[in-house]
Each structure stands twice: as C-alpha cells, then as structure tokens.
C-alpha cells in the first residue's frame, strides 16, 4: 500500500504560521482580536464565494435534482461511516472510552450489516454518534485556538484547526485507497455530497446575513468552542482551549 505524502496536507498549517509571522493584521477600534488576519480572510472568502457560485453550488444543485434521495442518503451514510472510525480514534485520544466504543461499534455494525456503510443500521439500533476531529482533540487538552483563518476552498478554520486538518487528512481512510482514479472519485463525491447537505443553510445565510463574513466567523468560532467545552465537561480536561 502506498501511503500519501503528508506534504500537501502540511501546506495550510505552514502557510498559517507564515501569515502570522508576517503580521498581516487588521487594526482599528472595531478589529476583532480573534481575527488579526481579517483583510486576508475577507479576500479568501470572496474567492471562495465566487468559486462556490461558479462551480460547487451548481454541481451540488444538479446532484440533488438528478440523484434519487435514497441514493444520496446512501452516499452520505457511507462517508459518515468512514468518519465514525476517525472519531473513535480521537475519542480514545481524549480518554473518552464510551464515545470511542460507541463510534467503533457504529463503524463495525454499519460496515458489516449496512453494506459497507450505505445503510445506517447503527442509528436505527440506537447507537449514538460523536463527531470528533483532531482540532477538537487538541482543544480538549488545552491547545489554544490561535487566530481565525479562512483557507481557499477549505473555508473557515483557526491556527489550531488548520494543524488538526493535517492529522484528519492522515486519518482519512479514503487517503489510503491505492487506486488513484477511485480515490479521486471518492474525494469528489464527498465534496459534492457535503455541499449538497449545506444547500438550504447557505441559501438562508445569503438571504439573512448583513455581513456574511462576520456571521460565518462568529458562528464558526462559537460552535467550535462549544464543542470543546462539552468535551472538557465530559472528560478530565486540562484546559479550556481558548
């Protein structure tokens, strides 16, 4: 089995470090201290919005229109099942045996009885799912979030979560599919499936938000901190991850 090179996944984290070191920061009385890279981030979000309107949203819309709902559900179940395995690993790293066991059980049940994860038998059996990534794991053990950053095509993140994306990429089962066309097809299908799941939310955001950038930033940072606080409350937390 040929393992993928970690260098492409490391680029976002290295770029974040370089940007902070260069001091590309917003100033003024209204500057958000969590977002010192705001000028850069706003430019990236404009690029992302343009790419989404030109490519991702139309493709996701067409996917929803032409693909039967049971098929879309099966695709989403398949990728969610793969995510359960990595969530189990992260729960273990956080010393949360219950959540680790539940996610492992979900993965085993759905893989064996759910035709590779196409059917979500585990949810029907009442086995709960805990979505846990490596950025949350670092926050669970007190690693501060660092500045907010928006990555081209990847969207909102923080310095901590950008490093977490490197580990998440290494823990992604799709990355270890040897057949390159199959691996790339799975990546593309997951992107389309993810964007399709967000169609309604993105339409509401476009209609309701006066400043889409600020709304997205505040929602992302608040949600991530809530997730980490919840993990600390359930475990033996060593810090607040701020």
Residue pairs with C-beta under 8 A, 6 or more apart in sequence:
1 176
1 178
2 178
3 176
4 175
4 176
6 166
6 169
6 170
9 165
9 166
9 169
9 170
10 166
12 151
12 154
12 157
12 162
12 165
12 166
13 159
13 162
13 163
13 165
13 166
16 146
16 147
16 149
16 159
16 162
16 163
17 159
19 37
19 40
19 149
20 36
20 37
20 146
20 147
20 159
24 36
24 37
24 39
24 40
25 31
25 36
25 37
25 38
26 32
26 35
26 36
26 37
26 38
26 39
31 38
32 38
32 148
32 217
34 145
34 147
34 148
34 217
34 221
35 41
35 147
35 148
35 217
36 147
37 147
37 148
37 149
40 149
40 150
41 148
41 149
41 150
41 213
41 217
42 150
42 213
44 150
44 151
44 152
45 150
45 212
45 213
45 216
47 152
48 150
48 152
48 153
48 155
49 212
51 153
52 195
52 202
56 191
56 192
56 195
57 195
57 199
57 202
59 192
59 195
60 192
60 195
60 196
60 198
60 199
61 196
61 199
63 72
63 192
63 193
63 196
64 72
64 196
64 199
72 193
72 196
74 118
74 119
75 189
75 193
76 193
76 197
77 110
77 114
77 117
77 118
77 119
77 120
78 116
78 117
78 118
79 117
79 190
79 193
80 117
80 120
80 129
81 106
81 107
81 110
81 111
81 114
81 116
81 117
81 120
82 117
82 172
82 173
82 174
83 131
84 103
84 104
84 106
84 107
84 110
84 129
85 103
85 104
85 107
85 173
86 132
86 133
86 168
86 171
86 172
86 173
87 99
87 103
87 129
87 130
87 131
87 132
87 133
88 99
88 100
88 101
88 103
88 104
88 107
89 100
89 171
90 132
90 133
90 134
90 136
90 137
91 97
91 99
91 100
91 103
91 130
91 132
92 100
93 134
93 137
94 132
94 137
94 140
94 141
94 231
94 235
95 235
95 236
96 130
96 231
96 234
96 235
99 130
99 132
99 234
102 127
102 128
102 129
102 130
103 129
103 130
103 132
105 122
105 127
106 122
106 123
106 127
106 129
107 117
109 121
109 122
109 125
109 127
110 117
110 119
110 120
110 121
110 122
111 117
113 119
113 121
114 120
114 121
114 122
122 129
123 129
132 231
133 161
133 164
133 168
134 164
134 165
134 167
134 168
134 171
135 157
135 158
135 160
135 161
135 163
135 164
135 165
135 168
135 224
136 164
136 224
136 227
136 228
136 231
137 164
138 160
138 163
138 164
138 241
139 145
139 160
139 224
139 227
139 228
139 231
139 241
140 228
140 231
140 232
140 235
140 237
140 241
141 237
141 238
141 239
141 241
142 237
142 238
142 239
142 240
142 241
143 160
143 239
143 241
144 160
144 241
144 242
145 158
145 159
145 160
145 161
145 221
145 224
145 225
145 241
145 242
146 158
146 159
146 160
147 158
147 159
148 156
148 157
148 158
148 217
148 220
148 221
149 156
149 157
149 158
149 159
149 162
150 156
150 157
151 157
151 162
154 165
156 216
156 217
156 220
157 165
158 221
158 224
160 241
161 224
169 175
174 183
174 186
174 187
174 190
175 183
177 183
177 186
205 212
205 215
205 216
206 212
209 215
209 216
225 241
225 242
228 240
228 241
229 240
229 241
231 237
232 239
232 240
232 241
